[in-house]
Amino acid sequence: MEVFIQVVDAGGFSRAAENMQLPKATVSTLIQQLETALSVKLLHRTTRQVTVTADGAAYYERCLQILTDVKEAEESLSRTRLSPSGRLRVDTPTGLSSEILVPALPAFFERYPDIQLELGCSDRPVDLIEEGVDCAVRGGHLVDSTLIARRIGVLNFLTCAAPAYLEKYGTPQHPRDLARHRCVNYFSAKTGKIYDWDFNRDGERIEVPMPGVIALNDSNAYVQAGLAGLGVIQMTDYLLHKHVGEGRMVQVLPDWSTDPLPVHIVYPQNRHLSAKVRVFVEWVAELFDSHPAMRIRPPAHASATAAPTLMMETA
């Protein structure tokens, strides 16, 4: 049943075998044995794709419930809740990983020594189901999806430039002054769209595209572009505050604020939330709640919520 669910979710035998760390031949044999035992064809196979039959779709839903019940029964009779173990696959944005998550991981492993963490670090949103990821940390607004999302913090932004750049081009005094400056833009790794910049002050709101000679889709590379003096940048506080504190970057337009963006941890809604996923979700929420750069700052446009809700996948 577990193999069948993985094949349906992944849309093929190869990806399912990779996710389960099994030989492809083993996965194929198990599905054939299952179909023989049930006397029902569960999957349509072609050279290009694998799709589920009508009987297979009905069986898939029953398998999900059965395996959830089995997992809950096992956990209720074991020490798994107290000492979760096993492989945990998590996907996180590059900057959040390098600056916040990875430095805090020694404390996580001290608390949960039996978990083997596989941490994917990318600003490209992954497909959790297809790629076999247990949960992911997502920054930004969420769009339609079948994921459960728990809000765990916000991203606050600073507008900065390197001292050498400001010495050469001057310091902007108003967001409209940026039209005469070089700006480093950021584009979506998923859609290719370049993000506009926004500014707020005393009820006045300005949201405009910025002129630039370079655009990047990796947060760490984006900060490096600013440090190299390629232009004015607008990036998250947690990536810039140390550079500002050490004088490598200078905050500009400090009397203008930028809309904070929510941070969620998301996981598939059709999955039993295992002990290892549950403790990681709680640990990340606790970590972000204690991090000064991740808190909502006044004036706040929305308050964080601890309750999980059915939300949407990041664009």
Secondary structure, 3 states (H helix, E strand, C coil): CHHHHHHHHHCCHHHHHHHHCCCHHHHHHHHHHHHHHHCCCCEEECCCCEEECHHHHHHHHHHHHHHHHHHHHHHHCCCCCCCCCEEEEEEECHHHHHHHHHHHHHHHHHHCCCEEEEEEECCCCCCHHHHCCCEEEEECCEEEEEEEEEEEEEECEEEEECHHHHHHHCCCCCHHHHHHCCEEEEECCCCCCECCEEEEECCEEEEECCCCCEEECCHHHHHHHHHCCCCEEEEEHHHHHHHHHCCCCEECCCCCECCCEEEEEEEECCCCCCHHHHHHHHHHHHHHHCCHHHCCCCCCCCCCCCCCEEEEEEC
